Amino acid sequence: YSFDFSCVTSLDVMYRTLITKELLKVTIMDSFVEGKVVLSCQNHDICSVLPAGEYLVNVLFQVADTKNFIPVEKVVPVMIRRYSFDIYCADCREIVYGTILSTELLDVKLLDESVEGRFVITSDSSNNPLRDTLTAGEHLITTLYQPTDGVNFIPISKATIVTVLKFTPIVRSLEKLVITYGTILTPKLLEVVCENSDIGGEFMYSCVNLNVDPLNELLSAGLHMLTILFHTFDTLNYIQVERVVKVEVERYVPEFECVSELDIVYRTVISEELLKVQCNTPHVGGKFIFSEISTSTNPIGQVLSAGVYSISILYQPPNIINYVPVQKFVNVMVRQYSYAISCEAELKIVYGTVVTSEMLKVTCCDETVMGGFVFNCCTSTLPPIGDLLPAGSHVIVVKYHPSDEANYIVVEKRVSIEVEKCLPSIELVNTIRFTYETVLTKDMISFESSVEGTVQYSPPLLLNSDEFYTAGEHRISLLFMPQDEHNYFSVESNFVLTVDKFIPKITWD
């Protein structure tokens, strides 16, 4: 019996597809014919996966009853194509210069892990972009998966646009700096540093508000905006980094020294040396301005009257924009001029002696001090000069009153004067001769004294008496007692009364 079966006329499959009768769609037209379908391929085991290529597959229906049925055979052309799979990678990526590409960075994945092989990544600018550093710019990265079995698997590639951004160096500096005028700026002072030490470049400095080189010229006092530019040598791959530092330049405060207090005597000339004025910052080139506060006059070279003063010392710099004027005050005590006078320390005189300045030997030791002496007695209301001091101990105060008592002191000295009592002078005849029966009178005694007083005789004189001294010698003692007993001594003396015998008168009748 002759029968037939149907199947595909050709087959186009992918590697890894097992050829089966079902795939070939073998169908027996006569269902009552028993048998089986036998597939075969020349030089290949049809039960295994055939490599990619073109094949002729024999489809034989092997009948069970070979006596009564004729076996039917057909040939089906089969095209086995290479296995197609897929991979994944990012369409685009942005990286910074210096970053080395990697499959992780490109997000490369094999979607069919059963396909053995390896990734091959190439670039339009580098043969090995996973090792080489890509320059800044856009790069086309090709990711190729190369199957180990290149006969049966199709290599697949995908493209990624990688944009390499310029690297921004990390530059650090102070945000604000406060300095004093005269300070030269330095990178160390600004604390300027590039943390990426491997990047070649140089720092460039400029001042926004001044056309000066801030690292070689002094900035004036005030607020300045300093621009610090890190200029990289490789401008293709590195960004030029700029930082701005606020620099506040304070005015320089000069320093000088002087005394805080001054204690002087009138006639002292005020000078810088006396005030001990010394500038500790001579490079500033300023000048000193002196002023006495109460009169607003310059005291240098002048003699100040006795009193209390305040002298202002102002250090005036040549440029007040960059320098601060400095002022100090000196408290000055001008004392009255002191000098000396000389005189006797002690003096002994006798009552009746008039004290004079010549006697006291008073002298002003400084002839330049004009003035005069004034004398006072502590023990008497009498003027000590030109009048008589009573007997006793006295203290004369000698004061020299200068004509300018505001600026010169009154100098005082004391003189101890001892006034001794005066011995009065008396005049008395030593011998008084008269004749018996002569009446003794005061005129006969002829006594005189230099001062008033009383006289006592011992024995008492028989003056104007009816009694007569007997003939012979009579010694009479005299005591003169001055009326001013305080200032005069009493005086004793004596004299002799010689009484001659009376010669009677004889008359002859």
C-alpha positions in Angstrom: 0.0 0.0 0.0 1.3 3.4 -1.0 0.5 6.4 1.3 1.8 9.8 2.0 2.6 12.2 4.9 3.0 15.9 5.0 5.7 18.1 6.6 7.3 21.5 6.2 9.1 22.1 3.0 11.9 23.9 4.8 12.8 24.9 8.3 14.6 28.0 9.6 15.6 27.7 13.3 18.1 29.1 15.7 21.0 27.2 17.2 20.0 25.3 20.3 16.7 24.2 18.7 16.3 20.4 18.7 14.9 19.1 15.4 11.8 17.0 16.1 8.9 15.7 14.0 6.7 18.1 15.8 8.9 20.9 14.7 8.9 19.5 11.1 5.1 19.1 11.4 5.1 15.6 10.2 1.5 14.3 9.6 0.4 10.9 8.2 -2.3 11.2 5.7 -3.6 7.7 6.4 -4.1 7.3 10.0 -4.5 3.6 9.8 -0.9 3.1 8.7 1.1 2.1 11.6 4.7 3.0 11.9 7.1 5.7 13.1 8.8 8.8 11.9 12.6 8.4 11.7 14.7 11.6 11.3 18.2 11.5 10.1 20.9 13.9 8.9 24.0 12.9 7.1 27.0 12.9 9.4 25.1 14.3 12.3 23.2 12.9 15.2 19.7 14.3 14.7 18.9 13.6 18.3 21.5 16.3 19.3 21.5 20.0 18.7 22.9 20.7 15.3 25.5 23.4 14.9 24.6 26.4 12.9 24.5 25.8 9.2 22.5 24.4 6.4 21.3 20.8 6.6 19.1 18.3 4.7 17.0 16.3 7.1 15.6 13.0 5.9 12.1 12.4 7.2 11.3 8.6 6.9 8.0 7.1 7.9 9.0 3.6 8.8 5.9 1.4 8.4 5.4 -1.4 10.8 4.2 -3.8 8.0 6.9 -3.5 5.4 5.3 -6.2 3.3 2.1 -4.4 2.7 3.1 -0.8 3.0 5.7 1.2 1.1 7.9 3.4 3.4 7.7 7.1 2.5 10.7 9.4 2.8 11.0 13.2 2.3 13.9 15.6 2.5 13.5 18.9 4.4 16.1 21.7 4.0 16.9 23.0 7.4 18.7 26.4 8.1 20.1 26.6 11.6 21.1 30.1 12.3 23.6 31.3 15.0 22.1 32.0 18.4 21.1 35.5 19.0 21.2 37.0 22.5 21.3 40.4 24.1 23.4 42.5 26.4 22.7 45.7 28.3 24.8 48.8 28.9 24.0 52.4 29.6 23.3 54.6 26.6 25.3 57.5 28.1 27.4 58.2 31.1 29.1 61.3 32.6 32.4 60.9 34.4 35.0 63.3 35.6 38.5 63.4 34.1 40.7 61.0 36.0 38.0 58.4 36.5 38.9 55.0 35.0 36.0 53.3 33.1 34.8 49.9 34.3 32.0 47.5 33.3 30.3 48.4 36.6 30.4 52.1 35.6 29.0 51.3 32.2 26.5 49.0 33.8 27.3 46.2 31.4 25.2 43.1 31.8 24.8 39.8 29.9 21.1 39.1 29.6 21.6 35.4 28.8 24.1 34.0 31.3 24.1 30.7 29.4 26.2 32.2 26.7 29.8 31.9 27.5 32.2 34.5 26.4 33.8 37.8 27.4 33.2 41.5 27.0 35.5 43.5 24.8 35.3 47.3 25.4 36.8 49.7 22.9 36.7 53.4 22.3 37.1 55.7 19.4 39.9 57.4 21.2 41.6 54.6 23.1 42.3 50.9 22.5 41.8 50.1 26.1 39.4 52.6 27.7 39.2 50.4 30.9 42.9 51.1 31.5 43.6 54.5 29.9 42.4 57.8 31.2 40.0 59.4 28.8 40.5 63.1 28.0 37.8 65.6 28.7 35.1 65.5 26.0 32.7 63.0 24.4 33.9 59.5 23.7 32.1 56.6 21.9 32.5 53.4 23.9 31.7 50.1 22.1 30.8 47.2 24.3 31.2 43.9 22.5 30.3 40.5 23.9 32.5 37.9 22.2 30.9 34.4 22.6 33.4 31.6 23.2 31.5 29.6 20.5 31.7 32.0 17.6 30.2 29.5 15.2 26.9 29.1 16.9 26.5 32.4 18.7 26.4 35.9 17.2 28.7 38.5 18.8 26.7 41.5 19.9 27.9 45.1 20.6 26.3 48.2 22.0 27.5 51.8 22.1 27.7 54.2 25.1 28.3 57.9 24.8 30.7 58.8 27.7 31.1 62.4 28.4 34.3 63.1 30.4 33.8 66.3 32.3 36.8 68.5 33.3 38.1 67.8 36.7 37.7 70.6 39.2 40.7 70.8 41.6 39.9 71.3 45.2 41.4 74.6 46.2 41.0 75.8 49.8 41.7 79.2 51.3 40.5 81.5 54.0 37.1 83.2 53.4 38.1 86.3 55.3 41.5 87.6 56.5 42.1 90.6 58.8 45.6 92.1 58.7 47.3 95.3 59.6 48.5 97.8 57.0 52.1 97.0 56.3 51.6 93.2 56.2 52.7 91.5 53.0 50.2 88.9 51.9 51.6 85.4 51.3 49.9 82.1 50.3 50.7 80.8 53.8 48.9 83.8 55.3 45.9 83.2 53.0 46.1 79.4 53.7 45.9 78.7 50.0 46.4 75.1 49.1 45.4 72.8 46.3 44.5 69.4 47.8 45.2 67.7 44.5 48.9 67.8 44.7 49.3 65.7 41.5 47.7 68.5 39.4 50.3 70.8 37.9 49.4 74.5 38.0 50.1 77.8 39.6 48.2 80.3 41.7 47.5 83.8 40.3 46.5 86.6 42.6 44.7 89.8 41.8 42.8 92.5 43.6 39.3 93.4 42.4 39.3 97.0 43.5 42.9 97.8 43.1 45.3 97.4 40.2 48.1 96.0 42.3 50.0 92.8 42.7 48.7 91.9 46.2 51.6 89.6 47.0 54.2 92.1 46.2 52.6 95.4 47.0 50.9 96.7 50.2 47.2 96.9 50.2 45.8 100.2 51.6 43.6 100.1 54.7 40.0 99.1 53.9 38.1 96.1 52.6 39.5 94.4 49.5 38.3 91.5 47.4 41.2 89.2 46.6 40.8 86.8 43.6 42.9 83.6 43.8 42.9 81.7 40.5 44.4 78.2 40.3 45.6 78.1 36.7 46.2 74.5 35.7 48.8 73.7 33.0 46.5 71.1 31.5 43.5 73.3 30.5 42.0 70.5 28.4 41.2 68.3 31.3 41.1 70.6 34.3 38.9 73.5 35.2 40.5 76.8 36.3 39.4 77.3 39.9 38.8 80.7 41.4 38.3 81.7 45.0 37.6 85.1 46.5 39.0 86.1 49.8 37.8 89.2 51.7 40.8 90.9 53.0 40.2 93.6 55.6 43.3 95.8 56.1 43.2 97.6 59.4 45.0 100.9 59.9 48.5 100.4 61.5 48.8 101.8 65.0 52.2 103.3 65.5 53.8 102.9 68.9 55.7 105.4 71.0 56.8 105.7 74.6 56.8 108.6 77.0 56.6 109.2 80.7 53.1 109.2 82.1 53.9 111.6 84.9 56.5 114.3 85.2 57.5 116.1 88.5 59.8 119.1 87.8 60.8 122.4 89.3 59.9 125.8 87.9 62.6 127.1 85.5 62.9 123.6 83.9 62.6 123.8 80.2 60.1 121.3 78.7 61.8 119.1 76.1 61.3 115.8 74.2 64.2 114.4 76.2 62.6 115.4 79.4 59.3 113.7 78.4 61.4 110.7 77.2 59.5 110.6 73.9 60.7 107.7 71.7 59.0 106.4 68.6 59.2 102.6 68.4 58.0 102.5 64.8 60.3 104.9 63.0 59.4 103.4 59.6 56.1 105.2 59.8 57.8 108.5 59.3 55.4 110.7 61.3 56.0 113.6 63.6 55.1 114.5 67.2 52.8 117.4 68.0 52.9 118.7 71.6 50.1 120.7 73.2 49.4 121.9 76.7 45.7 121.2 77.2 44.6 124.3 79.1 46.3 126.8 76.7 46.5 124.7 73.5 50.1 125.9 73.1 53.3 124.0 72.3 55.2 123.6 75.6 58.4 122.4 74.0 61.2 124.9 74.8 59.0 126.7 77.2 59.1 127.2 81.0 55.8 126.4 82.6 54.6 128.3 85.7 54.2 126.3 88.9 51.1 124.3 88.9 49.5 121.1 87.4 49.4 120.6 83.7 48.4 118.0 81.2 50.5 117.8 78.0 49.1 116.0 75.0 51.6 114.2 72.8 50.1 113.3 69.4 52.0 111.2 67.0 50.8 112.4 63.6 51.5 109.8 60.8 52.0 111.2 57.3 49.0 109.1 56.0 45.9 108.8 58.2 44.3 106.5 55.6 46.7 103.7 56.5 47.9 104.9 60.0 46.1 105.7 63.2 47.2 108.9 65.0 48.2 108.0 68.5 47.8 110.3 71.4 49.1 110.1 75.0 48.9 112.4 77.9 51.6 113.4 80.4 50.5 114.7 83.8 53.1 117.4 84.7 53.6 118.8 88.2 55.6 122.0 88.2 56.8 122.7 91.7 57.9 126.1 92.9 61.6 126.8 92.5 63.6 125.9 95.6 66.7 127.8 96.6 68.6 128.4 99.8 69.4 131.3 102.0 72.2 131.6 104.5 72.4 133.4 107.9 73.9 133.1 111.3 72.5 130.2 113.3 73.2 131.8 116.6 74.0 135.4 117.8 74.9 136.8 121.2 74.5 140.5 121.8 74.1 142.9 124.7 71.0 144.8 125.3 71.1 148.0 123.5 72.6 146.5 120.3 70.4 147.1 117.3 70.1 143.8 115.2 70.8 144.4 111.5 70.6 142.1 108.4 74.4 142.6 108.1 74.8 141.4 111.6 72.7 138.3 110.8 74.7 137.9 107.6 71.6 137.0 105.6 72.2 136.2 102.0 70.2 134.6 99.2 72.3 131.9 97.7 70.7 132.2 94.3 71.3 135.7 93.0 68.8 135.1 90.1 65.9 135.0 92.6 64.7 138.5 93.0 63.0 139.3 96.3 63.6 140.6 99.8 64.1 139.5 103.4 61.4 139.8 106.1 62.3 139.4 109.7 60.0 138.4 112.5 60.6 137.6 116.2 58.8 134.7 117.7 59.3 136.0 121.3 58.6 139.7 120.9 56.2 141.9 119.1 59.0 144.3 118.4 60.5 144.4 114.9 63.7 142.4 115.3 65.6 144.7 112.9 66.1 148.3 113.8 64.7 148.0 117.3 66.0 146.8 120.6 65.3 143.3 121.7 64.8 142.9 125.4 67.3 140.8 127.3 66.7 137.1 127.0 66.5 134.3 124.4 64.9 135.2 121.2 64.2 133.4 117.8 64.2 135.5 114.7 62.5 134.1 111.7 64.3 135.1 108.6 62.1 134.8 105.5 63.1 135.5 101.9 60.0 136.5 100.0 60.6 136.2 96.2 59.1 138.8 93.9 57.4 135.9 92.0 55.9 134.0 94.9 53.8 132.0 92.4 56.8 130.2 91.1 59.3 130.5 93.9 59.0 129.2 97.4 59.4 131.4 100.5 62.5 130.2 102.2 62.7 130.5 106.0 65.5 130.2 108.5 65.6 130.8 112.2 68.3 132.6 114.2 68.7 132.0 117.9 69.6 135.3 119.6 70.7 135.6 123.1 70.4 139.2 124.4 72.4 139.7 127.5 71.7 142.4 130.1 73.6 145.6 129.7 76.0 146.8 132.3 75.2 150.5 132.7 78.1 152.9 132.9 78.5 155.2 135.9 80.8 158.0 136.7 81.9 158.6 140.2 84.9 160.4 141.8 87.0 158.1 143.8 87.7 160.5 146.7 85.7 163.4 148.0 87.6 165.7 150.3 86.0 168.2 152.5 86.5 169.7 156.0 84.8 168.6 159.1 81.6 170.4 159.7 81.0 170.6 155.9 77.5 169.5 155.0 77.7 166.7 152.3 75.5 167.3 149.3 74.7 165.3 146.1 76.6 167.8 144.0 79.6 167.0 146.0 79.3 163.3 145.2 79.1 164.1 141.4 77.5 160.7 140.4 76.2 160.1 136.8 74.8 157.0 135.2 74.0 156.1 131.6 70.5 154.9 132.5 68.0 156.0 135.0 67.9 154.2 138.3 68.3 154.5 142.0 71.5 154.6 144.2 71.9 153.1 147.5 74.9 154.0 149.7 76.3 151.9 152.5 76.6 153.2 155.0 73.9 155.7 154.2 75.2 159.1 153.3 74.7 162.0 155.7 73.3 164.3 153.1 72.1 167.7 154.1 72.2 166.5 157.7 73.0 168.3 160.9 75.4 165.5 161.6 78.9 165.7 160.4 81.4 163.1 159.3 84.3 162.9 161.7 87.7 163.8 160.5 89.4 160.9 158.7 88.6 158.6 155.8 85.2 157.0 155.3 84.7 154.2 152.7 81.3 154.4 151.1 79.8 151.5 149.0 77.5 152.4 146.1 74.8 150.2 144.5 73.2 151.5 141.4 69.9 149.8 140.6 68.7 150.6 137.1 65.1 151.4 136.7 64.9 148.7 133.8 66.1 145.8 135.8 65.1 143.3 133.0 67.6 144.7 130.6 70.3 146.2 132.9 72.6 144.9 135.6 72.9 146.6 138.9 76.4 148.2 139.4 78.4 148.3 142.5 81.1 150.8 143.3 82.7 152.6 146.1 84.4 155.9 146.9 86.2 157.5 149.9 85.1 160.5 151.9 88.2 162.2 153.3 87.3 164.6 156.1 90.0 167.0 157.0 90.2 168.4 160.5 88.6 171.7 161.0 91.1 174.5 161.7 89.5 176.9 164.1 89.8 180.6 163.4 91.7 182.5 166.0 91.3 186.1 166.4 93.5 188.2 168.4 92.3 191.1 170.3 
